[in-house]
C-alpha cells in the first residue's frame, strides 16, 4: 500500500475567486480540512454556528476572527491556533488580501 503523501501548500490555484475548502481526512468523529483565504471574509451579517468544536491553526498569512457574543477580535498570525467551542458564533473578519492565508481546521464531531 502506497502512503497518501501531499503538501499543505501545494496545488493552490493562482486565481481564487472564493475561499478554498478542501477535505484532507474524514472519519466518524473527525473532519480535517485545508482552507485557503486570499482577502476572503465571512459574508456580512453571517455568523458560523457549528454543533461541534473546531480547532484551527494558521499555517501561513494573517487573519482576524470575531466572536458574536462579546465582539472579541482575535488576531492570528502564522503558528497561532484556536479552539472554537461548539455553538460559539464567530466569523472571519479579515484575511490578507494578496497573500494566501492557509488554515488547517479540525472539526471534532
C-alpha positions, -999 to +999 in steps of 0.1 A: +000+000+000+014+034-010+012+061+016-010+091+008+015+119+009+009+155-001+019+191+009-004+215+026+010+244+005+008+227-029-019+230-056-033+264-045-050+279-076-034+312-089-070+326-091-091+323-060-125+340-065-139+322-035-123+308-003-110+273-009-122+244+014-106+210+009-112+178+029-079+162+039-094+135+061-129+125+072-138+098+097-167+092+120-159+119+146-132+140+129-130+161+098-097+178+088-097+204+061-074+229+045-088+263+040-071+289+018-082+326+020-069+354+000-087+385+013-118+364+018-141+371+048-173+357+061-203+373+044-217+404+060-242+396+088-234+358+087-221+340+118-208+305+118-227+285+145-214+249+144-227+220+165-191+208+170-158+220+184-134+234+158-096+236+163-078+258+138-042+267+132-030+294+109-001+279+089+006+309+067-007+345+064-028+365+089-065+367+099-089+382+123-118+362+139-146+378+158-169+362+183-205+375+182-213+374+219-188+399+231-174+411+198-140+399+209-115+402+180-087+376+178-058+385+155-040+354+142-006+351+126+013+320+113+016+295+141-013+307+161-041+282+169-075+285+185-102+262+198-137+274+188-162+256+211-195+243+196-222+268+192-200+299+197-210+322+169-180+335+150-169+350+117-137+357+098-135+395+096-102+399+077-075+379+059-045+392+040-056+404+005-026+394-016-011+366+004-025+330+008-037+326+043-036+288+049-056+273+077-057+237+090-091+231+106-100+201+127-138+196+133-145+173+163-179+157+159 
